[in-house]
Amino acid sequence: MSTIKKQKTNKLIMVSRAVLVIIGAFITAYGLEAVLIPNNVSDGGVTGLSIVGSKLIGLPLGLLIAVLNIPFVFLGYKQIGRRFAIYSVIGIASLAIGTSLMHRVPTIIQGDTLLVTVVGGIIIGFGMGLALRNGGALDGIDMLAVLLSRKLPFGTSDLILFLNMFIFIVVSTVFGLQGAILSAIAYFIASKVIHIVEEGLSGSKTFKIITNQPELMVETIRDRLGRGATYTLAQGGYSNEKFKEITCVINRLEESKMKEIIHEIDENAFVAVYDVAEIKGGNFKKHDIH
């Protein structure tokens, strides 16, 4: 590929990602304005603080989202990089504009608290996940957690949980205890949907297998699953025994069949299974099974 074509392709990818970040932001704004906020349910993170601030002091939600996220965008620039910061600025600005434009959209669900939390969580989770999948963030709380985890003896996920607990306590002062609990449930659902959007519904798994019959194992996996596998030469730390470690990547639907094959050939095989977030390159093809 020539340099000019490569540059055009890269620009097209960057523009398409920016467009998808904007779409994700507008979907999130719709979930907030058409489902959660009219039912006195908030979100977590900086968006949750912005909703509380808007209720308390009367400033537009979009303005608060934009202003409160400024320091977190700077953190993202310092910790993750310029491109991430640019996409995040695009996403946060789009979220701020989207909430302003959709402030008077009709509420699609009213009163049913369970339905509100589920539908609201799914909508904002899908929007935020779409933005994250394309390189941008719509909320800065995760960036703060990453920074604090380097200074404090806590993991990033623990700090995200702690920071959001504080935010939901603040939410309870405006929406009451019930509103805070519903907000936490909606946030939990949104976080799960974000995970699904980022990694896909099917997902993949890596099997690491140590067996005394590696050739038969690989041949059977190829014949019954249509999957290839690779060998890694390894040596036991205690026994100094040399052996072939098998690595095979499959989709989730094939997991039970893979375990069946392993148990049939060598029920004493050592097996480690890992979730795979993304697969690129190589030859991850499924061959025909005869």
C-alpha atoms as one frame of an Amber mdcrd trajectory, in Angstrom:
protein
   0.000   0.000   0.000   1.398   3.418  -0.971   2.052   6.083   1.656  -0.741
   8.322   0.311  -3.296   5.477   0.359  -2.206   4.503   3.849  -2.640   8.074
   5.081  -6.107   8.262   3.517  -7.075   4.956   5.109  -5.836   6.100   8.526
  -7.771   9.366   8.222 -10.913   7.480   7.195 -10.550   5.183  10.239 -10.053
   8.163  12.562 -13.098   9.970  11.150 -15.286   6.855  11.359 -14.223   6.292
  14.973 -14.968   9.908  15.845 -18.433   9.538  14.275 -19.104   6.380  16.299
 -17.956   8.126  19.499 -20.419  10.936  18.741 -23.228   8.418  18.086 -22.397
   6.686  21.382 -22.552  10.007  23.216 -25.964  10.877  21.752 -27.312   7.412
  22.653 -26.102   7.954  26.222 -27.680  11.411  26.314 -30.997   9.920  25.174
 -30.869   7.269  27.904 -30.289   9.961  30.509 -32.903  12.438  29.327 -35.633
  10.038  28.163 -35.364   7.370  30.856 -33.254   7.987  33.964 -33.429  11.674
  34.890 -37.243  12.087  34.496 -37.646   9.159  36.918 -35.230  10.620  39.507
 -32.544   8.065  38.701 -28.954   9.175  38.197 -25.806   7.685  36.696 -22.437
   7.082  38.319 -19.177   8.913  37.783 -18.825  12.521  36.704 -22.173  12.337
  34.898 -23.872  11.464  38.195 -22.240  14.421  39.941 -23.292  16.652  37.036
 -26.922  15.498  37.343 -26.883  16.252  41.085 -25.264  19.636  40.482 -27.825
  20.502  37.831 -30.680  19.683  40.229 -29.135  21.658  43.113 -27.919  24.838
  41.432 -30.034  24.880  38.274 -27.201  24.996  35.737 -27.668  23.089  32.452
 -26.588  19.459  32.689 -24.550  19.696  29.489 -22.518  22.613  30.847 -21.668
  20.750  34.055 -20.704  17.578  32.171 -18.310  19.582  30.004 -16.765  21.579
  32.860 -16.398  18.778  35.434 -14.750  16.470  32.913 -11.985  18.939  31.963
  -9.454  17.804  34.618 -10.159  14.162  33.815  -9.517  14.712  30.105  -6.155
  16.209  31.087  -5.481  13.078  33.164  -6.376  10.922  30.170  -3.967  12.888
  28.007  -1.134  12.450  30.502  -1.814   8.799  31.327  -3.127   7.289  28.068
  -2.216   9.599  25.211  -3.204  12.422  22.899  -5.496  10.429  20.607  -7.506
   9.096  23.555  -7.836  12.628  24.926  -9.035  13.944  21.541 -11.682  11.238
  21.167 -12.739  11.802  24.784 -13.125  15.548  24.188 -15.283  14.767  21.137
 -17.360  12.290  23.163 -17.823  14.483  26.241 -18.665  17.525  24.109 -21.200
  15.442  22.165 -22.707  14.148  25.420 -23.001  17.718  26.723 -24.639  18.909
  23.500 -26.849  15.823  23.345 -28.275  16.326  26.838 -29.050  19.946  25.966
 -30.777  19.043  22.687 -32.739  16.174  24.241 -33.729  17.911  27.446 -37.383
  18.020  26.414 -37.685  14.670  24.634 -40.707  12.580  25.719 -40.082  10.159
  28.573 -40.404   6.636  27.179 -40.899   4.920  30.585 -42.622   6.392  33.608
 -43.052   4.993  37.102 -41.945   1.346  36.704 -38.698   1.486  38.700 -37.385
  -1.921  37.622 -37.995  -1.215  33.938 -36.455   2.250  34.279 -33.191   0.919
  35.727 -32.922  -1.933  33.220 -33.772   0.034  30.078 -31.846   3.124  31.188
 -28.801   1.056  32.124 -28.845  -0.783  28.788 -29.152   2.411  26.734 -26.393
   4.378  28.475 -24.208   1.256  28.702 -24.509   0.703  24.958 -23.675   4.346
  24.240 -20.672   4.453  26.570 -19.456   1.063  25.349 -19.637   2.217  21.726
 -17.536   5.269  22.595 -14.954   3.214  24.531 -14.722   0.607  21.770 -13.728
   3.384  19.389 -11.109   4.988  21.611 -12.973   7.646  23.618 -14.472   7.976
  27.083 -17.658   9.800  28.094 -16.859   9.922  31.817 -13.629  10.742  33.638
 -14.030   8.706  36.829 -12.123   5.727  35.402  -9.152   7.945  34.535  -9.018
   9.188  38.127  -9.147   5.623  39.427  -6.213   4.621  37.198  -4.141   7.530
  38.514  -5.007   6.879  42.187  -4.210   3.165  41.851  -0.592   4.130  41.147
  -0.410   6.163  44.346  -2.504   4.002  46.690  -2.359   0.306  47.634  -5.684
  -0.460  45.917  -6.662  -1.840  42.525  -8.370   0.241  39.832 -11.691  -1.649
  40.126 -11.702  -1.183  43.919 -11.174   2.553  43.525 -13.890   2.844  40.860
 -16.293   1.112  43.253 -15.252   3.359  46.159 -15.531   6.583  44.138 -18.969
   5.620  42.858 -20.148   4.725  46.374 -19.279   8.286  47.355 -21.128   9.601
  44.306 -24.273   7.593  45.083 -24.224   8.944  48.658 -24.239  12.424  47.107
 -27.040  11.322  44.761 -29.125  10.234  47.785 -29.173  13.843  49.050 -31.115
  14.882  45.942 -33.006  11.784  44.791 -33.402  10.114  48.186 -32.256   6.674
  49.274 -34.488   4.885  46.772 -33.190   7.051  43.940 -29.594   6.339  44.965
 -30.219   2.570  45.074 -31.921   2.630  41.670 -29.041   4.734  40.323 -26.530
   2.169  41.576 -28.504  -0.660  39.920 -28.685   1.265  36.625 -24.934   1.930
  36.832 -24.245  -1.760  37.449 -26.345  -2.783  34.432 -24.632  -0.137  32.308
 -21.180  -1.418  33.312 -22.120  -4.948  32.208 -23.463  -3.696  28.880 -20.277
  -1.647  28.340 -18.272  -4.854  28.839 -20.412  -6.715  26.280 -20.187  -3.899
  23.693 -16.406  -3.643  24.097 -15.714  -7.381  23.862 -18.647  -8.643  21.783
 -21.437 -11.047  22.647 -19.736 -14.258  21.603 -16.229 -13.702  22.906 -13.399
 -16.201  22.719 -11.375 -18.352  25.092  -7.785 -19.557  25.106  -7.058 -23.092
  26.278  -3.562 -23.914  27.561  -3.211 -27.704  27.754  -0.389 -29.845  29.115
  -0.888 -33.521  28.297   1.146 -36.637  27.724  -0.527 -37.052  24.322  -0.095
 -33.628  22.651  -0.118 -34.853  19.036  -3.341 -36.848  19.484  -4.931 -33.914
  21.334  -4.145 -31.432  18.538  -5.272 -33.848  15.828  -8.581 -34.511  17.608
  -9.221 -30.781  18.168  -8.607 -30.189  14.467 -10.874 -33.035  13.358 -13.781
 -32.419  15.747 -13.695 -28.632  16.173 -11.989 -27.541  12.980  -9.537 -25.489
  15.051  -5.779 -25.251  14.747  -3.428 -25.176  17.722   0.179 -24.266  18.461
   2.922 -25.897  20.510   5.171 -24.158  23.026   8.188 -26.061  24.299   8.220
 -25.896  28.099  10.093 -27.433  31.001   8.849 -28.338  34.469  10.372 -26.252
  37.249  10.517 -29.165  39.692  10.867 -32.271  37.523  12.868 -30.595  34.701
  10.755 -32.677  32.345  10.386 -31.189  28.863   6.976 -31.196  27.222   4.785
 -29.531  24.597   2.223 -27.031  25.857  -0.803 -26.724  23.545  -2.476 -23.356
  22.937  -5.832 -23.200  21.166  -8.294 -20.283  20.758 -11.980 -21.126  20.363
 -15.302 -19.319  20.647 -17.497 -19.729  23.731 -19.940 -22.056  21.976 -17.158
 -24.608  21.484 -16.008 -24.624  25.124 -18.015 -27.630  26.286 -16.925 -29.670
  23.257 -13.286 -28.757  23.924 -13.549 -29.934  27.538 -15.154 -33.152  26.354
 -12.248 -33.806  23.985  -9.642 -33.112  26.673 -11.342 -35.395  29.194 -11.687
 -38.179  26.634  -8.014 -38.167  25.609  -6.348 -37.357  28.930  -8.526 -36.841
  31.976  -5.414 -35.921  33.992  -4.340 -33.166  31.587  -3.488 -29.790  33.103
  -5.797 -27.150  31.600  -5.866 -23.365  32.045  -8.644 -21.316  30.402  -8.494
 -17.571  29.734 -11.043 -15.084  28.419  -9.907 -13.339  25.230 -10.994  -9.729
  24.774 -10.094  -9.400  21.093  -8.484 -11.370  18.272  -6.669  -9.750  15.352
  -4.391 -11.008  12.622  -3.055 -14.514  12.309  -5.297 -17.233  10.903  -8.182
 -17.555  13.354 -10.320 -19.570  10.971 -12.608 -22.463  11.627 -11.989 -25.282
   9.157 -14.732 -27.580   7.922 -15.525 -30.477  10.237 -15.924 -33.830   8.487
